[in-house]
Amino acid sequence: MQGLFLLLGLVLLIGGGDVLVRGAVRIAERLRLSPMLIGLTVVGMGTSMPELAASVQASLAGSPGIALGNIVGSNIANALLILGAAALIAPIAVQSKALWRDGGVATLAAMALLAAGASVGLSRAAGFAFLCAMAGYIYFAYRQERAGAPHGAAYDRAIAMEEVDPALVPHDKPTASLAMALALFAVGLALIVAGGVVLVDAAIQIAQQLGISDAVIGLTIVAVGTSFPELVTSVIAAYRRQGDIALGNVLGSNIYNILFIGGITGVVAPTAVPASIMGFDLWVLLATSALVMVLALTGRRLGRIEGLTLVAAYCVYLGYTVSLA
């Protein structure tokens, strides 16, 4: 029964996130924001709302294992499972400048989360610092895009989402009334909040019934479930032979997960980083970040062999994590 509630929570989160982003894009059109800025901010952050709602709700409910497990587990799934699946469909060519810039930022974000966990935890100060770093990254990405530099991860993430759902593409002229846009935003927000409550409550109940830690549930079921939109968008991008967008979508998601979701979670509901995640999973995240960069720099592409290696590595990680339960 709790499994059905968990699935319901995921459906509400993902569906609510889609509705909220549609409303937010239409509101941004009314505010006459540039399409590029809408893509980097509204679309990028809006599509992270399922992970955000799950982590904030879990932290408020006193389940740091789900809150941090969702963030760390989603990033590991992105780097190994999702990027590997995309590379299996079609080899991914890599621009070295974009890789070092965005892959470097994602790796530094993981190092910052590890440093915070070892010192102050995901405190309000750490959360605020993460949000400042997120704002700085978006500003830098926006300046780079306007200057005609190679597309960055934040831009690729927005493009990937827009190609899957054309309704997310911003227009120069408003396409909906302000009342309709506000209504969509409000409905999406309500669905996300409800989904977060249902999902976290079900996850806690499942962990208690099975006698396992909430961190295991957060690192596996919740993390993979909330990463489902990234899986869909990356696979579709790879199928369309847009490997750079698939890679950018993954790197952008990993940056947003730590700096934006981790930042909001720390500010709204400060929490400690569980010892199990500190002692193992965060180090796995750093290792996977380094592995992706090393594989990509061997010939500047992720081929099917590299993709199979990444998927196999995720299966090993998942099996080990579940065995600890």
C-alpha positions in Angstrom: 0.0 0.0 0.0 2.8 2.4 0.9 4.4 1.6 -2.5 1.3 3.0 -4.2 1.5 6.2 -2.1 5.1 6.5 -3.0 4.3 6.2 -6.7 1.4 8.7 -6.2 3.8 11.1 -4.6 6.2 10.9 -7.5 3.4 11.4 -10.1 2.2 14.5 -8.2 5.7 15.9 -8.0 6.6 15.4 -11.6 3.1 16.5 -12.9 3.0 19.4 -10.6 6.5 20.5 -11.6 5.5 20.5 -15.3 2.4 22.6 -14.6 4.3 25.0 -12.4 7.0 25.5 -15.0 4.4 26.2 -17.7 2.8 28.8 -15.5 6.2 30.3 -14.5 7.3 30.6 -18.2 4.1 32.4 -19.1 4.5 34.8 -16.1 8.1 35.5 -17.2 6.8 36.3 -20.7 4.4 38.9 -19.1 7.4 40.4 -17.2 9.2 40.6 -20.6 12.2 38.6 -19.6 14.4 37.5 -22.4 13.9 33.9 -23.7 17.5 33.1 -22.8 17.1 34.3 -19.2 13.8 32.4 -18.9 15.6 29.2 -20.0 18.5 29.6 -17.6 16.4 30.5 -14.5 12.7 29.7 -14.8 13.0 26.5 -16.8 16.2 25.3 -15.1 15.0 25.9 -11.5 11.4 25.0 -12.2 12.2 21.6 -13.5 14.2 20.9 -10.3 11.1 21.4 -8.2 10.3 17.7 -7.7 13.7 17.1 -6.1 13.4 20.4 -4.1 10.0 19.5 -2.7 11.1 16.0 -1.7 14.3 17.2 0.0 12.7 20.2 1.9 9.7 18.1 3.0 12.0 15.3 4.2 14.2 17.7 6.1 11.1 19.3 7.8 9.9 15.8 8.7 13.2 15.0 10.4 14.5 12.6 7.8 17.9 13.9 6.7 18.6 10.6 5.0 15.9 11.1 2.5 16.7 14.8 2.1 20.4 14.4 1.5 20.0 10.9 -0.1 17.7 12.4 -2.7 20.3 15.1 -3.7 23.4 12.8 -3.6 21.6 9.8 -5.1 20.0 11.9 -7.9 23.5 13.2 -8.9 25.0 9.7 -8.9 22.1 8.4 -11.0 22.5 11.3 -13.4 26.3 10.8 -13.8 26.2 7.0 -14.1 22.7 5.7 -15.1 21.3 8.5 -17.1 24.5 9.6 -18.9 25.4 6.0 -19.5 22.0 5.2 -21.0 22.3 8.2 -23.3 25.7 7.1 -24.4 24.5 3.6 -25.1 21.9 5.0 -27.5 24.3 7.3 -29.4 27.9 8.3 -28.7 28.2 11.7 -27.0 30.7 14.2 -28.4 32.2 16.5 -25.8 33.5 20.0 -26.1 36.5 20.1 -23.8 35.9 23.8 -22.7 32.3 23.1 -21.8 33.3 19.9 -20.0 36.0 21.6 -17.9 33.8 24.6 -17.1 30.5 22.8 -16.2 31.9 19.5 -15.1 34.4 21.4 -13.0 31.6 23.4 -11.4 29.6 20.2 -10.7 32.7 18.6 -9.1 33.4 21.7 -7.0 29.7 21.7 -5.8 30.1 18.1 -4.7 33.3 19.0 -2.8 31.5 22.0 -1.2 28.7 19.7 0.0 31.3 17.2 1.4 33.1 20.1 3.2 29.8 21.4 4.6 28.8 17.9 5.8 32.2 17.5 7.6 31.9 20.9 9.4 28.6 22.8 9.8 26.2 20.4 8.1 23.6 21.7 5.7 23.1 24.7 7.9 21.5 28.0 6.9 24.9 29.6 6.4 25.9 26.7 4.1 22.6 26.9 2.3 22.9 30.7 1.8 26.5 30.2 0.4 25.2 27.5 -2.0 22.5 29.9 -3.3 25.0 32.7 -3.8 27.1 30.3 -5.8 24.1 29.3 -7.8 23.3 32.9 -8.6 26.9 33.5 -9.6 26.9 30.5 -11.9 23.7 31.6 -13.6 25.0 35.1 -14.1 28.3 33.7 -15.5 26.4 31.3 -17.8 24.1 34.1 -19.0 27.1 36.3 -19.8 28.8 33.5 -21.6 25.8 32.8 -23.7 25.3 36.4 -24.7 29.0 36.6 -25.6 28.6 33.6 -28.0 30.7 31.2 -26.0 30.1 27.4 -26.3 26.8 26.5 -24.8 27.0 25.6 -21.1 25.2 23.1 -19.0 22.5 25.5 -17.7 21.6 26.4 -21.3 21.6 22.8 -22.5 19.4 21.7 -19.6 16.8 24.3 -20.5 17.0 23.3 -24.2 16.6 19.6 -23.4 13.4 20.3 -21.4 12.0 22.6 -24.0 12.5 20.1 -26.8 10.6 17.4 -24.8 7.8 19.9 -23.9 7.3 22.7 -26.5 5.0 24.4 -24.0 8.1 25.4 -22.1 9.5 27.4 -24.9 9.2 31.1 -24.1 7.9 33.5 -26.7 8.6 37.2 -27.4 5.0 38.0 -26.9 2.8 36.7 -24.0 0.8 33.6 -25.1 -1.5 33.4 -22.0 -3.3 35.9 -19.8 -1.7 36.8 -16.5 -4.6 35.2 -14.6 -4.2 31.9 -16.4 -0.4 31.9 -15.9 -0.9 32.6 -12.1 -3.5 29.8 -11.9 -1.2 27.3 -13.6 1.6 28.3 -11.2 -0.6 28.0 -8.1 -2.0 24.6 -9.2 1.5 23.3 -9.9 2.8 24.5 -6.6 -0.1 22.9 -4.8 0.5 19.6 -6.6 4.2 19.7 -5.7 3.6 20.4 -2.0 1.1 17.6 -1.9 3.4 15.2 -3.8 6.3 16.0 -1.5 4.2 15.2 1.6 2.8 12.0 0.2 6.2 10.8 -1.1 8.2 11.5 2.0 5.5 10.0 4.4 5.4 6.9 2.2 9.2 6.6 2.1 9.5 6.9 5.8 6.8 4.3 6.3 8.5 1.9 3.9 11.9 2.4 5.6 10.3 1.6 9.0 8.4 -1.5 7.7 11.5 -2.9 6.0 13.7 -2.0 8.9 16.2 -0.1 6.8 17.6 3.5 7.0 15.8 6.3 5.4 19.1 7.1 3.7 18.9 3.9 1.6 15.3 4.9 0.4 16.5 8.4 -0.4 19.5 7.3 -2.3 17.6 4.7 -4.4 13.9 4.9 -4.9 13.4 8.6 -4.2 16.5 9.7 -6.1 15.8 7.6 -9.2 12.1 8.6 -9.1 12.7 12.3 -8.9 15.4 12.0 -11.6 13.0 10.5 -14.1 12.5 13.8 -16.1 16.3 14.0 -16.6 16.3 10.4 -17.8 13.6 11.1 -20.4 15.1 14.3 -21.7 18.7 12.9 -21.9 17.6 9.7 -23.7 15.5 11.8 -26.2 18.4 14.1 -26.8 20.7 11.2 -27.4 18.2 9.6 -29.8 18.1 12.8 -31.8 21.9 12.7 -31.9 22.2 15.8 -29.6 24.7 14.3 -27.3 26.1 17.7 -26.1 22.6 18.6 -24.9 22.3 15.2 -23.1 25.6 15.8 -21.3 24.8 19.4 -20.5 21.4 18.3 -19.1 23.1 15.9 -16.7 25.9 18.4 -15.6 23.3 21.2 -15.3 21.0 19.0 -13.2 23.9 18.0 -10.9 24.8 21.7 -10.4 21.2 22.7 -9.7 20.7 19.7 -7.3 23.5 20.7 -5.0 23.6 24.5 -5.2 19.9 25.3 -5.7 18.1 22.4 -4.0 20.8 21.9 -1.3 20.8 25.7 -0.8 17.0 26.0 -0.3 16.9 23.0 1.9 19.6 24.4 4.1 18.0 27.8 4.4 14.4 26.5 5.0 15.1 23.3 7.1 18.8 23.0 8.2 19.9 19.5 8.8 23.0 17.4 9.4 24.5 15.2 6.7 24.0 11.5 7.8 27.2 9.7 8.7 26.5 6.9 6.1 26.3 9.4 3.3 29.3 11.3 4.5 31.4 8.2 4.8 30.6 6.6 1.5 28.0 8.1 -0.9 29.5 11.6 -1.2 32.9 10.1 -2.0 31.1 8.0 -4.7 29.7 11.2 -6.1 33.1 12.8 -6.3 34.5 9.7 -7.9 31.7 9.5 -10.5 32.2 13.2 -11.3 35.9 12.5 -11.9 35.1 9.3 -13.9 32.8 11.1 -16.3 35.4 13.7 -17.0 38.2 11.2 -17.5 36.0 9.0 -19.8 34.9 12.0 -21.8 38.4 13.3 -22.3 39.5 10.0 -23.8 38.9 10.9 -27.4 36.5 13.7 -26.3 33.5 11.5 -26.5 31.4 9.0 -24.5 31.0 6.0 -26.7 28.9 2.9 -26.1 31.7 1.1 -24.2 32.0 4.1 -21.8 28.2 4.2 -21.5 28.1 0.5 -20.6 30.8 1.1 -18.0 28.8 3.9 -16.4 25.6 1.8 -16.3 27.4 -1.2 -14.9 29.1 1.0 -12.3 25.6 2.3 -11.2 24.3 -1.2 -10.9 27.2 -2.1 -8.7 26.6 1.0 -6.5 22.9 0.3 -6.3 23.5 -3.3 -5.3 26.0 -2.4 -2.7 23.7 0.3 -1.2 20.8 -2.1 -1.0 23.0 -4.8 0.6 23.7 -2.4 3.4 20.0 -2.2 4.2 
